[in-house]
Amino acid sequence: MRIIAVEEHVPIRFIDDHAEEIQGRLGFPNLFDSERMSEAVTPVMYAEPAFHRIPLMDENGVDIQVLSVGDMYTCISNELDADIAFDRARKANDYLYDTMQQYPDRLRGFGVLAMQDPARAVQELERCVKQLGFVGIMVHGATNFHYYDEPQFFPVWDKMEELAVPFYLHVANPQADQISMYEGHPIMLGNTWNWGVVAATHALRLVFSGLFDRFPRAQFILGHMGEGIPYVLGRLDDGYDCRRGLVKDKMKNPPSYYIKNNFYITTAGEYRPEAMKCAIEAIGADRILFANDYPHFSLEKSIAQIEACNLTQEQTELIYHKNAERLMGI
């Protein structure tokens, strides 16, 4: 069966070189396990595809990876200078394109945008899709803690609708002053809990702002089985019913409608079979994309997790490849 993996990062040295500067300014704690990084991740992070990526894909039957900039320190999103951020994003997209060209039948790409200047982001979005052939966009979190329901970003969503490509909202750290409830428990930060909370909250801002009544064809992607949102659709709709007057001029439908029509979720990272069952019942197998989160998660385990879910043939085909083909034109 054809397999397309859609959250497969390409760390770039000239982006990561600014990590210490960005992290120092934000004051967020360093969450990385240096031993794990040095032994399991760093040796393949900056490697050419032929060294590790393509052989691993071959070994596990993955036909296509959709590459994305591995901006785990948000050195683009959290850069204060818009000119610098735009330059980094453009160079990163060129680097990603060059990487794709080494194996054009096996590699596709998500471009990255510097959202500090929405007008230039629109220009770069058009270049990414029309010139570089990217199948969507991935941005790591908010941009200097400006969230994408804000009106200055509307031109980006207008162009996304026109180009009919999705926007992958990747996890990122919150502002440093938002982590006081985790004090004394740093284990709860990052992928353990905090990243998912931040990404889900950002996604729900888009929903409750009425963004999808303004841009009904816009398509967003959330990783990690939807950052918990499929599990709470009933609670979201109940909250909407309780306080509908707060959004009566913004939303024509309950929040679950927009989650089911304007979002896809991916299987990136760790999850249990019951999470897949919940996601399928909540939003449908036709809204779930296979992803690995290379190089941070085992591709072998990503495949094994799908197999453990006892999916039907139809569900498996949708998740492994048909949804990505439809959404991204692959």
C-alpha positions as CSV (number, residue, x, y, z in Angstrom):
1,M,0.0,0.0,0.0
2,R,1.2,3.5,-0.8
3,I,2.4,5.5,2.2
4,I,2.7,9.3,2.3
5,A,4.2,10.8,5.5
6,V,3.5,14.4,6.1
7,E,5.4,15.8,9.1
8,E,9.0,15.0,8.2
9,H,11.5,17.7,9.2
10,V,14.7,19.0,7.7
11,P,16.7,20.8,10.3
12,I,18.8,23.5,8.7
13,R,22.0,24.7,10.3
14,F,21.7,28.4,9.4
15,I,18.3,28.4,11.1
16,D,19.3,26.5,14.2
17,D,22.4,28.7,14.6
18,H,20.1,31.4,16.0
19,A,18.5,29.1,18.6
20,E,20.5,30.3,21.6
21,E,19.8,33.9,20.8
22,I,16.0,33.3,20.4
23,Q,15.7,31.0,23.4
24,G,17.7,33.5,25.6
25,R,15.4,36.4,24.7
26,L,12.2,34.3,25.3
27,G,13.4,33.0,28.6
28,F,11.9,29.6,28.0
29,P,13.7,26.6,29.5
30,N,15.8,24.2,27.4
31,L,13.7,21.0,27.1
32,F,16.1,18.9,25.1
33,D,17.6,15.7,26.4
34,S,21.2,16.2,25.3
35,E,22.0,12.4,25.5
36,R,19.1,11.4,23.4
37,M,19.8,14.2,20.9
38,S,23.5,13.2,20.5
39,E,22.9,9.5,20.3
40,A,19.7,9.2,18.3
41,V,18.7,12.4,16.6
42,T,21.7,14.6,15.8
43,P,23.6,12.0,13.7
44,V,20.8,12.1,11.1
45,M,19.4,15.6,11.6
46,Y,21.7,17.3,9.0
47,A,22.4,14.2,6.9
48,E,21.8,14.1,3.2
49,P,18.7,12.1,2.3
50,A,20.7,9.3,0.8
51,F,22.4,8.7,4.1
52,H,19.4,8.0,6.3
53,R,16.1,9.3,5.1
54,I,15.6,7.4,1.9
55,P,17.0,4.1,3.2
56,L,14.6,4.4,6.2
57,M,11.7,5.1,3.9
58,D,12.6,2.1,1.7
59,E,12.9,-0.2,4.7
60,N,9.5,0.8,6.0
61,G,7.6,1.1,2.7
62,V,7.1,4.8,2.8
63,D,6.8,6.1,-0.8
64,I,6.8,9.9,-0.2
65,Q,7.8,12.2,2.6
66,V,6.5,15.8,2.7
67,L,9.4,17.7,4.1
68,S,9.2,20.8,6.3
69,V,11.7,23.1,7.9
70,G,12.7,21.8,11.3
71,D,12.4,25.2,13.1
72,M,12.1,23.7,16.5
73,Y,13.5,26.8,18.2
74,T,11.1,29.0,16.2
75,C,14.0,31.1,14.9
76,I,11.7,32.3,12.1
77,S,8.4,32.8,14.0
78,N,10.0,34.5,17.0
79,E,12.4,36.7,15.2
80,L,11.6,40.4,15.9
81,D,13.1,41.9,12.8
82,A,10.7,41.2,9.9
83,D,13.4,41.6,7.3
84,I,15.6,39.0,9.0
85,A,12.7,36.6,9.4
86,F,11.7,37.0,5.7
87,D,15.3,36.3,4.6
88,R,15.6,33.2,6.8
89,A,12.2,31.8,5.5
90,R,13.2,32.4,1.9
91,K,16.6,30.8,2.3
92,A,15.0,27.9,4.2
93,N,12.5,27.4,1.4
94,D,15.3,27.4,-1.2
95,Y,17.2,24.8,0.9
96,L,14.1,22.6,1.2
97,Y,13.5,22.8,-2.6
98,D,17.1,21.8,-3.3
99,T,16.7,18.9,-1.0
100,M,13.5,17.8,-2.7
101,Q,15.2,17.9,-6.1
102,Q,17.6,15.1,-5.0
103,Y,14.7,12.7,-5.0
104,P,11.8,14.4,-6.8
105,D,9.7,11.3,-7.0
106,R,10.1,10.6,-3.2
107,L,10.1,14.0,-1.6
108,R,7.6,16.9,-1.5
109,G,7.6,20.0,0.7
110,F,5.8,22.4,3.0
111,G,7.1,25.9,2.7
112,V,7.7,28.2,5.7
113,L,6.4,31.8,6.0
114,A,7.7,34.7,8.0
115,M,4.3,36.0,9.1
116,Q,5.8,39.2,10.7
117,D,5.0,40.9,7.4
118,P,1.8,39.4,6.0
119,A,2.1,41.1,2.6
120,R,5.5,39.6,2.0
121,A,4.2,36.3,3.5
122,V,1.6,36.3,0.7
123,Q,4.3,36.8,-1.9
124,E,6.4,34.0,-0.5
125,L,3.4,31.7,-0.3
126,E,2.8,32.2,-4.0
127,R,6.4,31.6,-4.8
128,C,6.4,28.4,-2.6
129,V,3.4,26.9,-4.4
130,K,3.8,28.2,-8.0
131,Q,7.6,28.2,-8.4
132,L,8.9,25.7,-5.9
133,G,6.0,23.3,-6.1
134,F,5.4,23.0,-2.4
135,V,2.1,21.3,-1.4
136,G,1.4,23.5,1.6
137,I,2.8,25.6,4.4
138,M,4.0,24.7,7.9
139,V,4.7,27.4,10.6
140,H,5.8,26.7,14.1
141,G,3.3,28.3,16.4
142,A,2.3,32.0,16.7
143,T,4.5,34.7,15.3
144,N,6.0,36.7,18.2
145,F,2.8,35.7,20.0
146,H,0.5,37.2,17.5
147,Y,-2.2,34.6,16.7
148,Y,-3.5,33.8,13.2
149,D,-7.1,34.8,13.8
150,E,-5.9,38.5,13.9
151,P,-7.1,40.6,11.0
152,Q,-3.6,41.4,9.7
153,F,-3.2,37.7,8.6
154,F,-6.4,37.7,6.5
155,P,-4.6,38.2,3.2
156,V,-2.6,35.0,3.9
157,W,-5.8,33.0,4.3
158,D,-7.3,34.6,1.2
159,K,-4.2,33.5,-0.8
160,M,-4.3,30.0,0.8
161,E,-7.9,29.6,-0.3
162,E,-7.0,30.8,-3.8
163,L,-4.0,28.3,-4.1
164,A,-6.0,25.5,-2.4
165,V,-3.1,24.4,-0.2
166,P,-3.2,23.6,3.6
167,F,-1.5,25.3,6.5
168,Y,0.1,23.0,9.1
169,L,0.0,24.7,12.5
170,H,3.0,23.1,14.2
171,V,3.5,23.1,18.0
172,A,5.7,25.7,19.7
173,N,6.5,27.0,23.1
174,P,4.2,29.5,24.8
175,Q,5.3,32.9,26.2
176,A,7.5,32.4,29.3
177,D,5.0,34.0,31.6
178,Q,2.4,31.4,30.7
179,I,4.2,28.5,32.3
180,S,3.8,29.4,36.0
181,M,1.3,26.6,36.6
182,Y,4.1,24.1,35.5
183,E,6.6,25.5,38.0
184,G,8.4,22.7,39.7
185,H,7.2,20.2,37.1
186,P,9.3,20.9,33.9
187,I,8.5,17.3,32.8
188,M,5.0,18.6,31.8
189,L,6.4,21.1,29.3
190,G,7.2,20.4,25.6
191,N,5.7,17.3,24.0
192,T,4.6,15.8,27.3
193,W,1.7,18.2,27.6
194,N,2.3,21.9,27.1
195,W,2.9,22.0,23.4
196,G,-0.4,20.3,22.7
197,V,-2.3,22.7,24.9
198,V,-0.7,25.7,23.2
199,A,-1.4,24.4,19.6
200,A,-5.0,23.3,20.4
201,T,-5.8,26.7,22.0
202,H,-4.4,28.5,19.0
203,A,-6.5,26.3,16.7
204,L,-9.6,27.0,18.8
205,R,-8.9,30.8,18.5
206,L,-9.3,30.3,14.7
207,V,-12.6,28.5,15.2
208,F,-14.2,30.9,17.7
209,S,-13.0,34.0,15.9
210,G,-15.3,33.1,13.0
211,L,-12.3,32.8,10.6
212,F,-13.8,29.9,8.8
213,D,-17.1,31.7,8.0
214,R,-14.9,34.4,6.4
215,F,-12.6,31.8,4.7
216,P,-14.7,28.6,4.4
217,R,-12.3,26.8,2.1
218,A,-9.2,27.3,4.3
219,Q,-7.7,24.0,5.5
220,F,-5.5,23.6,8.5
221,I,-3.5,20.7,9.8
222,L,-2.8,19.8,13.4
223,G,-0.3,17.1,14.5
224,H,-0.3,14.6,17.2
225,M,-3.8,13.2,16.7
226,G,-5.3,16.7,16.7
227,E,-3.6,17.9,19.9
228,G,-6.5,16.5,22.0
229,I,-9.3,18.4,20.2
230,P,-11.2,15.3,18.8
231,Y,-11.6,14.1,22.3
232,V,-13.5,17.2,23.5
233,L,-15.8,18.1,20.6
234,G,-18.9,17.5,22.7
235,R,-17.6,19.8,25.4
236,L,-16.7,22.5,22.9
237,D,-20.2,22.4,21.4
238,D,-21.7,22.5,24.9
239,G,-19.7,25.6,25.8
240,Y,-20.8,27.2,22.5
241,D,-24.4,26.5,23.3
242,C,-24.0,28.0,26.8
243,R,-22.4,31.2,25.5
244,R,-23.5,31.5,21.9
245,G,-24.4,35.2,22.4
246,L,-20.6,35.9,22.6
247,V,-20.1,34.8,19.0
248,K,-23.5,35.1,17.4
249,D,-22.2,37.6,14.9
250,K,-19.1,35.5,14.1
251,M,-20.0,31.8,13.9
252,K,-22.8,30.3,11.9
253,N,-22.2,26.7,13.2
254,P,-21.0,25.0,16.3
255,P,-17.3,24.5,16.7
256,S,-17.4,20.8,15.8
257,Y,-18.6,21.8,12.3
258,Y,-15.4,23.7,11.7
259,I,-13.1,21.0,13.2
260,K,-14.7,18.5,10.8
261,N,-14.6,20.7,7.7
262,N,-11.6,22.9,8.1
263,F,-9.0,20.7,9.9
264,Y,-7.1,17.6,9.2
265,I,-5.0,15.9,12.0
266,T,-1.9,13.7,11.7
267,T,-0.6,10.6,13.5
268,A,2.8,12.2,14.3
269,G,4.3,11.0,17.5
270,E,3.0,8.7,20.2
271,Y,-0.6,7.7,20.7
272,R,-2.7,4.7,21.7
273,P,-5.2,2.7,19.5
274,E,-8.1,4.2,21.5
275,A,-7.0,7.7,20.4
276,M,-7.3,6.6,16.8
277,K,-10.7,5.2,17.5
278,C,-11.9,8.4,19.1
279,A,-10.4,10.5,16.2
280,I,-12.2,8.4,13.5
281,E,-15.5,8.6,15.4
282,A,-15.1,12.3,16.0
283,I,-14.0,13.7,12.7
284,G,-13.8,10.7,10.3
285,A,-10.9,8.7,8.8
286,D,-11.0,11.0,5.8
287,R,-9.6,13.8,8.0
288,I,-6.5,11.9,9.3
289,L,-3.1,11.9,7.7
290,F,-0.2,9.6,8.3
291,A,2.9,11.3,9.8
292,N,6.1,10.2,11.5
293,D,7.7,13.4,12.9
294,Y,11.2,12.5,11.4
295,P,13.8,12.5,12.9
296,H,12.3,12.8,16.4
297,F,10.2,9.6,16.4
298,S,10.7,6.1,15.2
299,L,9.3,5.4,11.7
300,E,9.1,1.8,12.6
301,K,6.9,2.7,15.6
302,S,4.8,5.0,13.5
303,I,3.9,2.2,11.2
304,A,3.4,-0.3,14.1
305,Q,1.0,2.2,15.7
306,I,-1.2,2.2,12.6
307,E,-1.2,-1.6,12.4
308,A,-2.2,-1.9,16.1
309,C,-5.4,0.1,15.5
310,N,-7.1,-2.7,13.6
311,L,-8.4,-0.3,10.9
312,T,-10.5,-1.4,7.9
313,Q,-8.8,-1.5,4.5
314,E,-10.7,1.6,3.5
315,Q,-9.6,3.5,6.7
316,T,-6.0,2.4,6.3
317,E,-5.9,3.6,2.6
318,L,-7.4,7.0,3.5
319,I,-4.9,7.6,6.3
320,Y,-1.8,6.2,4.6
321,H,-2.2,8.0,1.3
322,K,-5.7,8.9,-0.1
323,N,-6.3,11.9,2.2
324,A,-2.9,13.4,1.4
325,E,-3.4,12.8,-2.3
326,R,-6.7,14.7,-2.2
327,L,-5.7,17.5,0.2
328,M,-2.3,18.2,-1.4
329,G,-2.7,17.0,-4.9
330,I,0.1,14.5,-4.6
